[in-house]
Amino acid sequence: MDRRTFLTLALSTPLLAQTRKPAPPANPHALPWTQWGGPTRNFQTDAPPLKDTWPAAGPPVVWKRPLGEGYSSTAIENGVLYTMYGRPREEVVLAASCETGKTIWEQANPISFTSDAAPQQGNGPYTTPLVAGDRLFTTGVAGTLQCLDKKTGKLQWAQELWTTHHGSQLMYGYSCSPIAFRDTVIVPVGGRGRALMAFRQSDGSVVWSRNDFGNVYSSPLLIDVDGLEQLAAVMDGAVVGVNPHNGDLQWQIPFRADYSIAVATPVFGPGNLLFVSAEYNAGAKGIELKREGMQTKATELWSNIRLRLHHGNAMRIGDGIYFSSGGKGSQSILSAVDARSGKIYWQERSIEKATFVWADGKLITLDQDGTLMIAHPSPQGFRISARAPLLTHLSWSPPTLVGSRLYIRDRRTLMAVDLA
């Protein structure tokens, strides 16, 4: 090769390719992330060793692509990524390649719902698809529960939670991600006799519909209380536990947010301790659950009106709970509290409202301005070992981690980075 040919090739090569080695392919045997919150819905997963530090530019970018409006995070299985986004007068379910980010299929629905409550934040969608067997379940901002063929996107059945079942219609739209239990899919609906409903996965028929609470924006959580299966859910006026087999109410603790704006999923951890929190004068509560025969007793251990998780997620790590408190019209405060006593370990304002994933003894943290961090939280503080600005403002969707591949999005962009 002569010198002129060499220079021509060098100058035509993208700078990124010259300065960075390509990321290794994703591990097809990595633990899938098939729902909101990951394998066990608590934003924790197994992972290979992850780097503790990065170059100044951040971890290797595998791919980056534009995406429509929305805050739906991603579900991933067998090398396929599923998420949702919005475009004018439509809501779209997307299946894309984990390796390239390229579209495999899309399924679009016309939508007339618009939220006048927060025009600067857009119109959603907010929920995360659920992968169960050969099916994909989604819930749209206008309250439509869909079952799609996960390989083709073909619609199998749909249920209208607002129109057919007269569920609670909220100002920001529907935002509860569906959850699978055995052969059913369960969603909050809201209203007399339909606070929570279970539908048959195969055909969409109603399996059970129970309780009288109005709906909020929070997604429910399956827990195990010393061998008793429970579905824990934040509803309008209470946090409740129901029998997921039939919807029977097992316990309830009063908990109310103004305007029904309770968003975060409950956090369950060792000691049968449940943490719930919301903005809008709700605060935070620690609840202990105890099995008594075939029943469950719920006891409120502590309450603090100052601790207010607006949206995003809280993480239980050891005896501590870590989350962004506040943020409604003001800067949020990164907070750490003791799960059993509610004692505040520390609070600090240096990190904007954030979401989290826990893996390999590291807290992968994404703040709302799109800065990705590796952190090491403890009751003594929040040590950051790596930081890189990767996305833009309103990066509100929690990250998804499969193997060492991390998938993140802001309001209009989806990207994959490698943390190995």
C-alpha positions as CSV (number, residue, x, y, z in Angstrom):
1,M,0.0,0.0,0.0
2,D,1.5,3.4,-1.0
3,R,1.5,6.4,1.4
4,R,-1.3,8.2,-0.5
5,T,-3.6,5.2,-0.2
6,F,-2.8,4.8,3.4
7,L,-3.6,8.4,4.2
8,T,-6.8,8.3,2.2
9,L,-8.0,5.3,4.2
10,A,-7.0,6.7,7.5
11,L,-8.7,10.1,7.0
12,S,-11.9,8.4,5.8
13,T,-12.1,6.2,8.9
14,P,-14.5,7.5,11.6
15,L,-12.6,8.9,14.6
16,L,-14.6,6.6,17.0
17,A,-13.3,3.5,15.1
18,Q,-9.7,4.8,15.3
19,T,-9.7,5.5,19.0
20,R,-12.0,2.7,20.4
21,K,-12.0,-1.0,20.0
22,P,-15.4,-2.4,19.1
23,A,-17.4,-3.8,22.0
24,P,-17.6,-7.6,22.2
25,P,-20.9,-9.2,21.1
26,A,-23.6,-9.6,23.7
27,N,-23.7,-12.9,25.6
28,P,-26.8,-14.8,24.4
29,H,-26.8,-16.8,27.7
30,A,-26.9,-13.7,29.9
31,L,-29.9,-13.5,32.3
32,P,-32.8,-11.9,30.4
33,W,-34.6,-8.8,31.5
34,T,-38.2,-9.6,30.6
35,Q,-40.2,-7.0,32.5
36,W,-40.2,-3.7,34.4
37,G,-37.5,-4.0,37.1
38,G,-35.7,-7.0,35.6
39,P,-35.6,-10.7,36.5
40,T,-37.2,-10.2,39.9
41,R,-38.7,-6.7,39.4
42,N,-36.3,-5.1,41.9
43,F,-33.7,-3.7,39.4
44,Q,-31.1,-6.2,40.5
45,T,-29.5,-8.8,38.3
46,D,-26.5,-11.2,37.9
47,A,-23.7,-9.9,35.7
48,P,-20.1,-10.7,34.7
49,P,-17.4,-8.5,36.2
50,L,-18.1,-4.9,35.2
51,K,-15.5,-2.1,34.9
52,D,-15.3,0.2,37.9
53,T,-13.7,3.1,35.9
54,W,-13.9,4.3,32.3
55,P,-12.0,6.7,30.0
56,A,-13.2,10.3,30.0
57,A,-15.5,9.6,27.1
58,G,-17.2,6.9,29.0
59,P,-17.8,3.1,28.2
60,P,-17.7,1.8,24.6
61,V,-20.9,2.7,22.7
62,V,-22.2,-0.3,20.9
63,W,-24.9,1.6,19.0
64,K,-27.2,4.6,19.3
65,R,-30.4,5.3,17.4
66,P,-33.2,7.9,17.4
67,L,-36.5,6.9,19.0
68,G,-39.8,8.7,19.3
69,E,-41.2,10.3,22.4
70,G,-41.6,8.4,25.7
71,Y,-40.1,7.0,28.8
72,S,-40.7,3.2,28.3
73,S,-37.6,1.2,29.4
74,T,-36.6,-1.9,27.7
75,A,-37.3,-5.6,28.1
76,I,-34.8,-8.0,26.5
77,E,-34.7,-11.7,25.7
78,N,-32.7,-13.9,23.3
79,G,-31.0,-10.9,21.6
80,V,-34.2,-9.0,21.0
81,L,-35.1,-5.7,22.7
82,Y,-38.7,-4.5,23.2
83,T,-39.8,-1.0,24.1
84,M,-42.4,1.6,23.3
85,Y,-42.4,5.1,22.0
86,G,-44.9,7.7,20.7
87,R,-45.2,9.7,17.5
88,P,-48.0,12.1,16.4
89,R,-51.3,10.4,17.0
90,E,-49.7,6.9,17.4
91,E,-48.2,4.7,20.1
92,V,-45.6,2.2,18.8
93,V,-44.3,-1.1,20.2
94,L,-40.8,-1.8,18.9
95,A,-38.8,-5.0,18.6
96,A,-35.1,-4.3,17.8
97,S,-31.8,-6.2,17.6
98,C,-29.7,-6.0,20.7
99,E,-26.6,-6.2,18.6
100,T,-27.3,-3.4,16.2
101,G,-30.4,-1.5,17.4
102,K,-32.1,-2.0,14.1
103,T,-35.8,-2.5,13.9
104,I,-37.1,-6.1,13.6
105,W,-40.8,-5.1,13.7
106,E,-43.1,-2.3,14.9
107,Q,-46.7,-2.4,15.9
108,A,-48.5,1.0,15.9
109,N,-51.8,2.0,17.4
110,P,-53.7,5.2,16.8
111,I,-54.1,7.2,19.9
112,S,-56.1,10.3,20.8
113,F,-55.2,10.8,24.4
114,T,-53.0,13.8,25.2
115,S,-51.9,15.0,28.6
116,D,-52.3,18.8,29.2
117,A,-50.8,18.4,32.7
118,A,-47.1,18.5,31.6
119,P,-46.7,19.6,28.0
120,Q,-42.9,20.0,28.4
121,Q,-42.5,16.3,29.4
122,G,-44.5,14.9,26.5
123,N,-47.3,12.3,26.3
124,G,-45.6,9.1,27.2
125,P,-45.8,6.1,26.9
126,Y,-44.4,5.3,30.3
127,T,-44.7,1.5,30.7
128,T,-42.3,-1.4,30.0
129,P,-43.3,-4.4,27.9
130,L,-43.6,-7.8,29.5
131,V,-42.2,-10.9,27.8
132,A,-43.9,-14.2,28.8
133,G,-43.4,-17.3,26.7
134,D,-44.1,-16.5,23.1
135,R,-46.2,-13.5,24.0
136,L,-45.4,-9.8,24.6
137,F,-47.8,-7.7,26.8
138,T,-47.9,-4.0,26.7
139,T,-50.0,-1.3,28.4
140,G,-50.5,2.0,26.6
141,V,-51.0,5.5,27.8
142,A,-54.8,5.4,27.0
143,G,-55.3,2.2,29.1
144,T,-55.1,-0.5,26.4
145,L,-53.6,-3.9,27.5
146,Q,-52.3,-5.7,24.4
147,C,-51.0,-9.2,23.8
148,L,-48.7,-9.5,20.8
149,D,-46.9,-12.4,19.2
150,K,-43.3,-11.5,20.3
151,K,-41.7,-12.8,17.0
152,T,-44.0,-10.8,14.6
153,G,-45.8,-8.2,16.6
154,K,-49.1,-9.5,15.4
155,L,-52.0,-8.6,17.8
156,Q,-53.4,-11.6,19.6
157,W,-56.0,-9.8,21.8
158,A,-56.6,-6.5,23.6
159,Q,-58.5,-5.3,26.6
160,E,-59.6,-1.6,27.1
161,L,-59.0,-0.9,30.8
162,W,-60.6,2.6,30.6
163,T,-63.5,2.1,28.3
164,T,-64.5,-1.5,28.7
165,H,-63.6,-1.9,32.4
166,H,-64.1,1.8,33.4
167,G,-60.8,2.0,35.1
168,S,-59.3,5.2,36.8
169,Q,-58.5,7.8,34.1
170,L,-55.5,9.8,35.4
171,M,-54.2,13.2,34.1
172,Y,-50.9,11.8,32.8
173,G,-52.4,8.7,31.3
174,Y,-51.9,5.0,32.2
175,S,-48.4,4.1,33.4
176,C,-48.6,0.7,35.2
177,S,-46.4,-2.0,33.7
178,P,-48.0,-5.5,33.5
179,I,-46.8,-8.4,35.6
180,A,-47.1,-12.1,34.9
181,F,-48.3,-14.7,37.4
182,R,-48.6,-18.3,36.2
183,D,-51.0,-18.2,33.2
184,T,-52.3,-14.7,33.9
185,V,-51.2,-11.2,33.4
186,I,-52.2,-8.8,36.2
187,V,-52.6,-5.0,35.9
188,P,-54.1,-2.3,38.2
189,V,-57.3,-0.9,36.7
190,G,-59.0,1.1,39.5
191,G,-62.6,1.3,40.6
192,R,-65.2,-0.6,42.5
193,G,-64.5,-4.3,42.1
194,R,-61.7,-3.8,39.7
195,A,-58.8,-2.2,41.6
196,L,-56.6,-5.1,40.2
197,M,-57.6,-7.5,37.4
198,A,-56.0,-10.7,36.1
199,F,-56.5,-11.7,32.5
200,R,-55.8,-15.1,30.9
201,Q,-52.6,-14.8,28.9
202,S,-53.8,-17.1,26.1
203,D,-57.0,-15.3,25.2
204,G,-57.5,-12.2,27.4
205,S,-60.5,-13.5,29.3
206,V,-61.0,-12.1,32.8
207,V,-59.7,-14.5,35.5
208,W,-60.5,-12.3,38.5
209,S,-61.3,-8.7,39.3
210,R,-61.3,-7.6,42.9
211,N,-61.2,-4.7,45.4
212,D,-62.4,-1.1,45.3
213,F,-59.4,1.2,45.2
214,G,-58.8,3.8,42.6
215,N,-55.6,3.4,40.5
216,V,-52.4,5.5,40.6
217,Y,-49.3,5.3,38.4
218,S,-47.3,2.6,40.3
219,S,-46.6,-0.9,38.9
220,P,-47.2,-3.8,41.3
221,L,-44.7,-6.3,42.7
222,L,-44.9,-10.0,43.4
223,I,-43.4,-11.0,46.8
224,D,-43.1,-14.0,49.0
225,V,-43.9,-13.7,52.7
226,D,-42.5,-16.8,54.3
227,G,-44.0,-19.0,51.6
228,L,-47.2,-17.0,51.0
229,E,-47.3,-15.5,47.5
230,Q,-48.5,-11.9,47.5
231,L,-49.0,-9.1,45.0
232,A,-48.0,-5.8,46.6
233,A,-49.5,-2.7,44.9
234,V,-49.8,1.0,45.6
235,M,-53.4,2.1,45.0
236,D,-55.2,5.4,45.6
237,G,-55.3,5.7,49.4
238,A,-53.5,2.5,50.4
239,V,-50.6,0.1,49.8
240,V,-52.2,-3.4,49.6
241,G,-51.3,-7.0,49.4
242,V,-53.6,-9.4,47.5
243,N,-53.6,-13.1,46.7
244,P,-52.4,-13.3,43.1
245,H,-54.4,-16.5,42.6
246,N,-57.8,-14.8,43.1
247,G,-57.3,-11.2,44.1
248,D,-58.4,-11.6,47.7
249,L,-57.2,-8.7,49.9
250,Q,-54.6,-9.9,52.4
251,W,-53.6,-6.6,54.1
252,Q,-53.6,-2.9,53.6
253,I,-51.8,0.2,55.0
254,P,-53.1,3.7,54.5
255,F,-51.0,5.6,51.9
256,R,-52.2,8.5,49.8
257,A,-50.6,11.0,47.4
258,D,-52.4,14.2,46.3
259,Y,-53.9,13.9,42.8
260,S,-53.3,10.1,42.8
261,I,-49.6,10.8,41.8
262,A,-47.9,7.8,43.4
263,V,-45.5,6.5,40.8
264,A,-42.7,4.3,42.3
265,T,-43.0,0.5,42.6
266,P,-42.7,-0.8,46.2
267,V,-39.4,-2.2,47.3
268,F,-39.4,-5.5,49.2
269,G,-36.3,-7.0,50.9
270,P,-34.9,-9.1,53.7
271,G,-36.8,-9.1,57.0
272,N,-40.0,-9.0,55.0
273,L,-39.7,-5.2,54.9
274,L,-41.6,-3.2,52.3
275,F,-40.8,0.4,51.4
276,V,-43.2,2.7,49.7
277,S,-42.7,6.4,48.9
278,A,-44.3,9.1,46.7
279,E,-44.3,12.9,46.3
280,Y,-47.4,15.1,46.7
281,N,-47.7,14.9,50.5
282,A,-47.4,11.1,50.7
283,G,-43.9,10.7,52.1
284,A,-42.4,7.3,52.8
285,K,-43.3,4.3,54.9
286,G,-41.6,1.2,56.1
287,I,-43.9,-1.8,56.5
288,E,-43.2,-5.2,58.1
289,L,-45.1,-8.2,56.8
290,K,-45.5,-11.3,59.0
291,R,-47.1,-14.6,58.1
292,E,-49.7,-15.9,60.6
293,G,-50.9,-19.2,59.4
294,M,-52.4,-18.6,55.9
295,Q,-52.8,-14.9,56.6
296,T,-50.3,-11.9,56.5
297,K,-50.2,-9.2,59.1
298,A,-48.9,-5.8,58.0
299,T,-47.4,-3.4,60.5
300,E,-46.3,0.2,59.8
301,L,-42.8,0.5,61.4
302,W,-42.1,4.1,60.4
303,S,-43.3,7.1,58.4
304,N,-41.5,10.2,57.2
305,I,-43.3,13.0,55.2
306,R,-39.9,14.5,54.2
307,L,-38.8,11.5,52.2
308,R,-40.7,11.7,48.8
309,L,-39.7,9.6,45.8
310,H,-41.3,11.4,42.9
311,H,-40.7,8.8,40.2
312,G,-38.0,6.4,39.2
313,N,-36.9,3.6,41.5
314,A,-35.5,3.0,44.9
315,M,-32.8,0.3,45.6
316,R,-32.6,-1.9,48.7
317,I,-28.9,-2.7,49.2
318,G,-28.1,-4.5,52.5
319,D,-30.0,-2.7,55.2
320,G,-30.1,0.6,53.3
321,I,-32.6,2.1,50.8
322,Y,-31.2,4.5,48.2
323,F,-33.3,6.9,46.1
324,S,-33.9,10.4,44.9
325,S,-36.2,12.3,47.2
326,G,-38.2,15.2,46.0
327,G,-37.8,16.8,42.6
328,K,-41.4,18.2,42.1
329,G,-40.5,21.7,40.9
330,S,-37.2,21.7,42.8
331,Q,-33.9,19.8,42.9
332,S,-34.0,16.3,44.2
333,I,-32.0,15.1,47.1
334,L,-30.2,11.7,46.9
335,S,-31.1,10.0,50.1
336,A,-30.1,6.9,52.1
337,V,-32.2,5.5,54.9
338,D,-32.3,2.4,57.1
339,A,-35.0,0.0,55.9
340,R,-36.2,-1.0,59.3
341,S,-36.0,2.2,61.3
342,G,-36.3,4.9,58.6
343,K,-33.3,6.6,60.1
344,I,-31.7,8.9,57.5
345,Y,-28.1,8.0,56.9
346,W,-27.3,10.9,54.7
347,Q,-28.8,13.3,52.0
348,E,-26.9,15.2,49.4
349,R,-27.8,17.4,46.4
350,S,-24.9,16.8,44.0
351,I,-26.8,14.2,41.9
352,E,-29.9,15.0,39.9
353,K,-33.0,12.8,40.0
354,A,-31.7,9.3,39.2
355,T,-32.6,5.7,38.4
356,F,-30.6,2.6,39.3
357,V,-29.6,-0.9,38.5
358,W,-27.6,-3.1,41.0
359,A,-25.1,-5.7,39.6
360,D,-21.6,-7.0,40.4
361,G,-21.6,-5.1,43.6
362,K,-22.0,-1.8,41.8
363,L,-24.9,0.7,41.6
364,I,-25.3,1.7,37.9
365,T,-26.8,5.2,38.1
366,L,-28.3,7.3,35.4
367,D,-29.4,10.8,36.4
368,Q,-32.1,12.8,34.6
369,D,-29.5,14.9,32.6
370,G,-28.2,11.7,31.0
371,T,-25.0,11.2,33.0
372,L,-24.2,7.5,33.6
373,M,-22.2,6.6,36.7
374,I,-20.8,3.7,38.6
375,A,-21.3,4.2,42.3
376,H,-20.6,2.4,45.6
377,P,-23.3,3.4,48.1
378,S,-23.1,2.8,51.8
379,P,-24.5,4.2,55.1
380,Q,-21.4,6.5,55.1
381,G,-21.9,8.0,51.6
382,F,-22.1,7.7,47.8
383,R,-18.7,7.1,46.2
384,I,-18.7,7.5,42.4
385,S,-15.9,5.7,40.6
386,A,-16.9,6.5,37.0
387,R,-19.0,9.1,35.3
388,A,-19.8,10.0,31.7
389,P,-22.4,12.3,30.0
390,L,-24.1,10.1,27.4
391,L,-27.7,11.3,27.0
392,T,-29.7,14.5,27.5
393,H,-32.3,16.0,29.8
394,L,-35.3,13.9,30.9
395,S,-33.4,10.6,31.0
396,W,-36.1,9.2,33.3
397,S,-36.2,5.6,32.2
398,P,-34.3,3.1,34.4
399,P,-31.4,1.3,32.6
400,T,-31.6,-2.3,31.5
401,L,-28.6,-4.6,32.0
402,V,-28.2,-8.0,30.3
403,G,-24.8,-9.5,30.7
404,S,-22.4,-6.6,30.5
405,R,-24.6,-4.7,27.9
406,L,-26.4,-1.7,29.3
407,Y,-29.4,-0.2,27.4
408,I,-30.4,3.4,28.3
409,R,-32.7,6.0,26.8
410,D,-33.6,9.6,27.1
411,R,-36.8,11.1,25.9
412,R,-35.9,10.7,22.2
413,T,-32.8,8.4,22.0
414,L,-32.0,4.8,22.7
415,M,-28.4,3.5,23.0
416,A,-26.4,0.5,24.1
417,V,-23.0,0.6,25.9
418,D,-20.7,-2.2,27.1
419,L,-19.6,-2.2,30.7
420,A,-17.3,-5.2,30.6
